[in-house]
């Protein structure tokens, strides 16, 4: 039986360390206490409770080779469609910016029309 530490279990099963320790203390997961105070857990215990082990876990520190796939040449029809969609989006953005500027000018005009705020003499809202 290969036992792992709480830290390794948290990494391999994508669970937080406090959650694992809490479950160890309340008995949901069984484990062994080391002399230094740490826990050793059998990975099958975590699987029994319902945690799934990460499948993309790399145990060695060596970098993994990158999978290179062939890139297909761009489709000319798709490029034309994408350029048209980009032009339409840029036109909509220009219109939206102009509308935002116009509304900001209206808001500034309305703020100038408001009366100046008056300062209250105390915190009590009613006069005595």
C-alpha positions as CSV (number, residue, x, y, z in Angstrom):
1,X,0.0,0.0,0.0
2,X,1.5,3.3,-1.1
3,X,0.5,6.2,1.1
4,X,0.7,9.8,0.2
5,X,0.8,13.0,2.2
6,X,-2.1,15.4,2.5
7,X,-0.3,17.9,0.3
8,X,0.3,15.3,-2.4
9,X,-3.4,14.1,-2.1
10,X,-4.6,17.7,-2.5
11,X,-2.5,18.0,-5.7
12,X,-3.4,14.7,-7.2
13,X,-7.2,14.8,-6.4
14,X,-7.7,18.6,-6.8
15,X,-9.1,19.0,-3.3
16,X,-8.0,21.6,-0.7
17,X,-5.8,20.5,2.1
18,X,-8.1,21.8,4.9
19,X,-11.0,19.7,3.4
20,X,-8.8,16.6,3.5
21,X,-7.7,17.2,7.0
22,X,-11.2,17.9,8.2
23,X,-12.4,14.6,6.7
24,X,-9.5,12.8,8.2
25,X,-10.3,14.2,11.7
26,X,-14.0,13.4,11.5
27,X,-13.4,9.9,10.2
28,X,-14.8,10.2,6.7
29,X,-11.4,9.3,5.3
30,X,-9.0,6.9,7.1
31,X,-5.3,7.6,7.4
32,X,-2.3,7.2,9.5
33,X,-0.8,9.9,11.7
34,X,3.0,10.2,11.3
35,X,5.4,10.9,14.2
36,X,5.8,14.5,13.0
37,X,2.0,15.1,13.1
38,X,1.3,14.8,9.4
39,X,-1.1,12.3,7.8
40,X,-0.5,9.5,5.4
41,X,-3.4,8.6,3.2
42,X,-4.0,5.7,0.9
43,X,-5.1,7.1,-2.5
44,X,-7.8,4.4,-2.7
45,X,-9.5,6.0,0.4
46,X,-9.9,9.3,-1.5
47,X,-11.4,7.4,-4.5
48,X,-13.7,5.5,-2.2
49,X,-15.1,8.8,-0.9
50,X,-15.7,10.0,-4.4
51,X,-12.7,12.1,-5.4
52,X,-11.3,11.5,-8.8
53,X,-7.6,11.5,-9.5
54,X,-6.4,14.0,-12.1
55,X,-5.6,12.3,-15.4
56,X,-3.1,14.9,-16.6
57,X,-0.9,14.5,-13.5
58,X,2.8,14.4,-14.4
59,X,4.8,12.7,-11.7
60,X,8.2,13.4,-13.2
61,X,9.7,16.9,-13.3
62,X,10.6,16.5,-17.0
63,X,8.8,18.6,-19.5
64,X,6.4,16.7,-21.6
65,X,6.7,16.8,-25.4
66,X,4.3,19.2,-27.2
67,X,2.0,17.6,-29.7
68,X,2.2,19.5,-33.0
69,X,-0.6,19.2,-35.4
70,X,-0.7,20.3,-39.0
71,X,-2.3,23.6,-39.5
72,X,-4.7,23.8,-42.5
73,X,-4.3,26.7,-44.9
74,X,-7.0,29.4,-44.4
75,X,-10.1,29.1,-46.4
76,X,-10.5,32.2,-48.7
77,X,-14.3,32.3,-48.4
78,X,-14.0,32.1,-44.6
79,X,-11.5,35.0,-44.6
80,X,-13.8,37.2,-46.6
81,X,-16.7,36.4,-44.1
82,X,-14.4,37.1,-41.1
83,X,-13.2,40.4,-42.6
84,X,-16.9,41.5,-43.3
85,X,-17.8,40.6,-39.7
86,X,-14.9,42.5,-38.3
87,X,-15.8,45.6,-40.4
88,X,-19.4,45.4,-39.1
89,X,-18.2,45.0,-35.5
90,X,-15.9,48.0,-35.9
91,X,-18.8,50.1,-37.3
92,X,-21.0,49.1,-34.4
93,X,-18.3,50.0,-31.9
94,X,-17.9,53.5,-33.6
95,X,-21.6,54.1,-33.3
96,X,-21.7,53.0,-29.7
97,X,-18.8,55.3,-28.8
98,X,-20.5,58.3,-30.5
99,X,-23.7,57.5,-28.6
100,X,-21.8,57.2,-25.3
101,X,-20.1,60.6,-25.9
102,X,-23.5,62.2,-26.7
103,X,-25.0,60.8,-23.6
104,X,-22.1,62.0,-21.5
105,X,-22.6,65.5,-22.8
106,X,-26.3,65.4,-21.9
107,X,-25.5,64.2,-18.4
108,X,-23.0,67.1,-18.0
109,X,-25.7,69.6,-19.1
110,X,-28.2,68.1,-16.6
111,X,-25.6,68.3,-13.8
112,X,-25.0,72.0,-14.6
113,X,-28.8,72.6,-14.3
114,X,-29.1,71.1,-10.8
115,X,-29.1,73.4,-7.8
116,X,-26.1,73.4,-5.6
117,X,-26.4,71.0,-2.6
118,X,-27.2,72.5,0.7
119,X,-25.3,71.6,3.8
120,X,-27.3,70.4,6.8
121,X,-26.4,71.7,10.2
122,X,-26.7,68.4,12.0
123,X,-27.3,64.7,11.6
124,X,-30.9,64.9,12.7
125,X,-33.1,65.2,9.5
126,X,-36.0,67.1,11.3
127,X,-35.9,70.6,12.6
128,X,-36.4,71.2,16.4
